Amino acid sequence: MGKPHPIVLRARVVAFVEEGNSHREAARHFRVSPRCVNNMVILKRASGALKPARQGHLGGGKLMGHTDWIHARVAENGDVTLDELGVELLGRGVLVDRSTICRLLHRLGLSHKKKSQGRRTTPPGDRPSA
């Protein structure tokens, strides 16, 4: 998702249109799309301000209300898999993909790996030589 246009540019575009120029002329002059000019003018007329709307999800995602439960579930059983968590969440009425669960675990600082990276099952000295 791109960044919104700066307030200064928005003000100049709307002022250009209010001077009597068309939306298409403003779009060519400021090198923006005609739809962008339309949206800026509509926003100015409706709210009186040119501040862009907030981007992104407002609620924080489907799992924000379940973070405490997930944290407790992983603390209780560290070997729980993403698929198992997904099935248990479905039982709680939340349908999510495993990637969503993985991102939440990452944000919470939890790991779903069975073994830490680089840890072997047997120490190097205890292995049989060939």
Phi and psi in degrees as a GROMACS rama.xvg file:
@    title "Ramachandran Plot"
@    xaxis  label "Phi"
@    yaxis  label "Psi"
@TYPE xy
-78.0659  169.222  GLY-2
-84.2814  150.964  LYS-3
-71.9393  155.401  PRO-4
-65.4056  147.772  HIS-5
-62.2767  153.255  PRO-6
-60.2255  -37.2236  ILE-7
-61.3192  -45.7611  VAL-8
-64.038  -42.6058  LEU-9
-58.3547  -44.7357  ARG-10
-64.1023  -40.9586  ALA-11
-66.0242  -40.2025  ARG-12
-64.5745  -46.9  VAL-13
-65.8044  -40.1927  VAL-14
-63.2865  -38.5818  ALA-15
-61.083  -42.6511  PHE-16
-69.7775  -39.607  VAL-17
-68.4501  -19.3113  GLU-18
-74.9193  -7.83924  GLU-19
113.797  0.40172  GLY-20
-81.0414  155.652  ASN-21
-79.4552  165.925  SER-22
-64.7582  -39.3691  HIS-23
-66.9854  -38.2862  ARG-24
-63.1155  -41.9941  GLU-25
-63.4314  -40.2036  ALA-26
-63.1633  -43.6988  ALA-27
-66.924  -43.0473  ARG-28
-63.578  -43.0905  HIS-29
-98.6389  2.82666  PHE-30
56.3595  49.3067  ARG-31
-127.107  171.699  VAL-32
-78.7545  152.47  SER-33
-58.933  -35.0927  PRO-34
-63.7806  -37.8877  ARG-35
-62.3276  -43.8157  CYS-36
-62.6245  -44.9586  VAL-37
-56.67  -47.1846  ASN-38
-62.6026  -39.4325  ASN-39
-65.3388  -42.6186  MET-40
-67.3256  -42.2139  VAL-41
-62.2281  -43.5174  ILE-42
-61.6787  -42.8044  LEU-43
-63.9731  -42.9771  LYS-44
-69.0919  -38.7364  ARG-45
-75.3572  -45.553  ALA-46
-110.25  -16.5406  SER-47
80.8122  0.0895911  GLY-48
-129.227  165.616  ALA-49
-115.178  11.0635  LEU-50
-66.014  129.586  LYS-51
-69.2603  153.838  PRO-52
-70.9679  156.419  ALA-53
-66.4321  138.297  ARG-54
-98.9675  153.061  GLN-55
94.268  -178.716  GLY-56
-78.2201  135.787  HIS-57
-82.084  -31.835  LEU-58
-85.1732  -17.0377  GLY-59
91.2784  0.207165  GLY-60
113.774  169.098  GLY-61
-67.0117  -29.4643  LYS-62
-94.1169  2.78776  LEU-63
-62.3017  -32.238  MET-64
-79.8528  -5.92351  GLY-65
-116.392  9.8803  HIS-66
-63.5322  -40.0315  THR-67
-63.8575  -42.4608  ASP-68
-64.1165  -43.8688  TRP-69
-64.4668  -42.2843  ILE-70
-60.9294  -44.7499  HIS-71
-66.1429  -38.8873  ALA-72
-64.8517  -41.8418  ARG-73
-71.4748  -35.3932  VAL-74
-67.1474  -35.8265  ALA-75
-70.3087  -42.9789  GLU-76
-134.953  95.1915  ASN-77
-68.1588  -14.9581  GLY-78
-94.2159  9.39795  ASP-79
-68.3042  137.676  VAL-80
-92.5971  167.097  THR-81
-62.8675  -39.1401  LEU-82
-65.8594  -39.6811  ASP-83
-64.5751  -41.7863  GLU-84
-62.2463  -38.9729  LEU-85
-62.2425  -41.8008  GLY-86
-66.2763  -42.3322  VAL-87
-66.6068  -37.5554  GLU-88
-66.9389  -36.3958  LEU-89
-61.8025  -37.4192  LEU-90
-64.1934  -25.3639  GLY-91
-89.525  1.23297  ARG-92
92.39  16.9401  GLY-93
-119.557  117.169  VAL-94
-99.6789  110.648  LEU-95
-135.458  158.818  VAL-96
-83.6964  158.345  ASP-97
-64.6167  -29.1152  ARG-98
-66.0289  -32.9719  SER-99
-65.679  -42.538  THR-100
-64.3401  -42.1045  ILE-101
-61.8376  -42.9883  CYS-102
-64.0964  -38.2284  ARG-103
-65.7129  -44.429  LEU-104
-59.984  -39.5196  LEU-105
-64.3853  -43.5183  HIS-106
-63.6029  -34.7682  ARG-107
-79.8361  -7.21306  LEU-108
79.006  19.4245  GLY-109
-99.29  154.466  LEU-110
-118.874  146.508  SER-111
-109.846  11.5312  HIS-112
-76.8474  147.625  LYS-113
-76.4587  -40.483  LYS-114
-128.808  147.702  LYS-115
-69.2603  151.616  SER-116
-63.618  134.447  GLN-117
89.4984  -10.2756  GLY-118
-83.2357  126.194  ARG-119
-98.6813  164.975  ARG-120
-75.7288  -33.59  THR-121
-128.588  144.392  THR-122
-62.9523  151.851  PRO-123
-59.1269  -32.6466  PRO-124
-74.1627  -20.4658  GLY-125
-90.2449  -1.93032  ASP-126
-77.92  144.207  ARG-127
-69.8377  139.716  PRO-128
-85.0467  152.934  SER-129
